[in-house]
């Protein structure tokens, strides 16, 4: 079976647009570095100095209810500590998150841009360990592009943007829905081995068009009614360290 890793993404700020990566270094039991490192808490919520414990998404702005987040492109530079927020490639806000002033600049912009969604002044919070992901376990998310195409062709009757599913890894070359048969198995990308842990049950967040922020489809209903299950993609755990690069061949052992 010939399959390749077509795309790699991380999401520096929970709910905002994906940041494409040419490659990423992975470690066993850890997520994609920098993925969901930041989130936006409502005023009076979690301090960025707070506990490193995992927190459920209900405490933060998220795409299930706050679709305007999809209009913002987040780019974070670890070396400089600078978070840049853009829209359509045009700069909107920029701040060095190592400084109180830098955080304030970002928060002031968010207070204006997300005014209708916020309950009080926003706080940009940082995961001291782990990430603001929907699962407490340190999983990566993987989506099969053939499954996305199949959903569009057979059920939606139109093209479905794969970025709706906000995956870290997009694989191509597998038959549609083959990834769901790999639960409990593994996928190797050179030195990097992933254990396929569980299917990803989809919620209303994927109804938001990542290009327009319009809530224009009901993907969970389309999956249930047209495909027969609520899942798109799988969670995977990193089992061996290595550098993962877009274009890498996927090796799926026979079971």
C-alpha positions in Angstrom: 0.0 0.0 0.0 1.6 3.3 -1.1 0.7 6.3 1.0 2.5 9.6 1.8 2.4 12.3 4.4 0.9 15.1 2.4 0.8 17.9 4.9 1.8 18.8 8.5 0.1 21.5 10.6 0.2 22.9 14.1 -2.2 25.4 15.6 -0.3 27.9 17.8 -3.6 29.4 19.3 -6.6 27.1 19.9 -9.3 27.8 17.4 -7.3 29.9 15.0 -6.1 29.0 11.5 -3.5 26.3 10.9 0.2 27.0 10.5 1.8 24.7 7.8 5.1 23.0 8.6 7.6 21.5 6.2 8.9 19.2 9.0 8.7 18.7 12.7 10.7 16.9 15.3 8.6 14.4 17.3 9.3 12.7 20.7 7.7 9.7 22.2 4.6 10.5 24.2 4.5 14.1 23.1 2.5 16.3 20.7 3.6 18.3 17.7 5.8 21.0 19.2 3.9 24.3 19.7 0.5 22.8 18.8 -2.3 24.5 20.8 0.3 26.1 23.0 -2.0 29.1 23.6 -5.7 29.6 24.1 -8.0 32.6 24.9 -9.7 32.5 28.3 -12.6 34.7 29.2 -11.9 37.4 31.8 -11.8 36.0 35.3 -10.7 32.6 34.0 -7.4 30.9 34.1 -4.2 33.0 34.7 -1.3 32.3 32.4 0.7 31.6 35.6 -1.8 28.9 36.6 -1.4 25.2 36.9 -0.1 23.2 33.9 -2.9 20.7 34.2 -5.0 19.9 31.1 -8.2 22.0 30.9 -11.3 21.2 28.9 -12.1 23.4 25.9 -15.3 24.9 27.5 -13.0 27.3 29.5 -11.7 28.9 26.3 -12.9 30.4 23.1 -13.3 27.6 20.6 -14.8 26.9 17.2 -17.7 24.9 18.5 -19.3 28.3 19.4 -16.9 31.0 18.4 -16.5 30.7 14.6 -14.9 34.2 14.2 -11.7 32.6 15.5 -11.3 30.9 12.1 -10.6 34.3 10.5 -7.4 34.8 12.5 -4.1 33.3 11.4 -1.7 32.7 14.3 2.1 32.5 13.7 4.4 32.0 16.7 8.2 32.2 16.6 9.7 30.3 19.5 13.1 32.0 19.2 11.7 35.5 19.5 8.6 34.8 21.6 6.6 36.8 19.1 3.0 35.9 18.3 1.6 37.5 15.1 -2.1 37.5 14.3 -3.0 38.0 10.6 -6.2 38.0 8.5 -5.9 37.0 4.9 -2.1 37.4 5.2 -2.4 41.0 6.5 -1.0 41.8 9.9 -3.5 42.7 12.7 -1.6 42.4 15.9 1.9 41.4 17.1 3.4 41.0 20.6 6.4 39.5 22.4 4.7 37.1 24.8 7.8 37.1 27.0 6.8 40.6 28.1 3.7 42.0 29.8 3.4 44.7 27.1 3.5 42.0 24.4 0.7 40.0 26.0 -1.3 43.2 26.6 -1.1 44.2 22.9 -2.5 40.8 21.8 -5.2 40.8 24.5 -6.3 44.3 23.6 -6.7 43.3 19.9 -8.7 40.2 20.9 -10.9 42.2 23.2 -12.0 44.3 20.2 -12.0 41.5 17.6 -13.9 38.9 19.7 -16.0 41.4 21.7 -19.3 39.7 21.0 -18.0 36.3 22.1 -16.2 37.3 25.3 -17.4 37.4 28.9 -15.1 40.0 30.3 -11.5 40.9 29.2 -9.7 38.1 27.4 -6.6 36.4 28.8 -4.1 34.8 26.5 -3.1 31.7 28.4 -0.1 29.4 27.8 0.2 25.7 28.4 3.1 25.2 30.7 3.1 21.5 29.9 1.1 19.7 27.3 -1.3 21.7 25.2 -4.9 23.0 25.0 -6.1 20.0 22.9 -9.5 18.3 23.1 -7.9 15.2 24.5 -5.8 15.0 27.7 -3.7 12.3 26.2 -0.7 13.5 24.2 -2.1 12.5 20.8 -1.5 13.7 17.3 -4.4 13.9 14.9 -4.3 12.3 11.5 -6.8 12.6 8.6 -6.9 10.6 5.4 -7.5 12.9 2.5 -9.3 10.2 0.5 -11.9 10.0 3.3 -12.5 13.7 3.1 -12.9 13.5 -0.7 -15.3 10.6 -0.3 -17.4 12.5 2.2 -17.6 15.4 -0.3 -18.4 13.3 -3.3 -20.9 10.9 -1.8 -22.7 13.0 0.9 -22.0 16.7 0.7 -22.1 16.8 -3.1 -19.3 19.3 -3.2 -15.7 19.8 -2.1 -14.9 19.7 1.6 -11.8 21.6 2.8 -9.6 19.2 4.8 -8.6 22.0 7.1 -12.1 21.9 8.6 -10.8 18.9 10.5 -7.8 20.7 12.0 -5.5 17.7 11.9 -1.8 17.7 12.5 -1.1 15.2 9.8 -2.8 14.6 6.5 -2.1 11.4 4.7 -2.8 10.6 1.0 -2.8 7.3 -0.9 -4.9 5.2 1.4 -8.3 4.0 0.4 -11.2 6.0 1.9 -11.8 5.2 5.6 -8.9 2.7 5.7 -7.4 4.7 8.6 -10.2 3.5 10.9 -9.1 -0.1 10.3 -5.7 0.7 11.7 -6.9 1.3 15.3 -4.5 -0.6 17.5 -1.9 -0.8 14.7 0.9 1.4 13.6 2.1 3.7 10.9 5.8 4.3 10.2 7.3 7.4 8.6 11.0 6.5 8.5 12.3 6.5 12.0 9.0 7.9 13.4 6.5 5.3 14.5 2.9 6.2 15.4 0.5 3.9 17.3 -3.1 4.5 16.0 -5.1 4.9 19.2 -8.7 5.8 18.5 -11.1 7.3 16.0 -11.9 11.1 16.2 -15.6 11.7 16.8 -16.5 15.0 15.2 -18.3 17.9 16.9 -19.8 21.2 15.6 -16.3 22.8 15.3 -15.9 21.2 11.9 -19.0 22.9 10.6 -17.0 26.1 10.3 -15.4 27.0 6.9 -11.8 27.7 7.7 -11.6 30.2 4.8 -14.7 32.3 5.6 -15.6 31.4 9.2 -19.1 30.7 8.0 -20.9 27.9 9.8 -22.2 26.5 6.5 -22.3 22.7 6.8 -23.4 20.0 9.3 -20.5 17.6 9.1 -21.4 15.4 12.1 -24.8 14.8 10.6 -23.3 14.1 7.2 -20.9 11.6 8.6 -23.6 9.8 10.6 -26.2 9.8 7.9 -24.1 9.3 4.8 -21.1 7.3 6.0 -22.7 5.5 9.0 -20.4 6.8 11.8 -19.4 10.1 13.4 -15.6 9.8 12.8 -13.2 11.6 10.6 -9.5 10.8 11.2 -7.7 9.1 14.1 -5.7 9.9 17.1 -2.2 8.6 17.2 0.6 8.4 19.8 4.3 8.9 18.9 6.2 5.8 19.8 9.7 6.6 18.5 11.5 9.9 18.0 12.5 11.4 14.7 12.0 14.2 12.2 8.8 14.0 10.3 8.8 15.8 6.9 6.0 16.4 4.4 6.3 14.0 1.6 7.5 11.1 3.7 6.4 7.6 2.7 4.0 5.9 5.1 4.6 2.2 5.9 1.7 0.4 7.3 2.6 -3.2 8.4 0.2 -5.9 7.4 -1.9 -7.2 10.4 
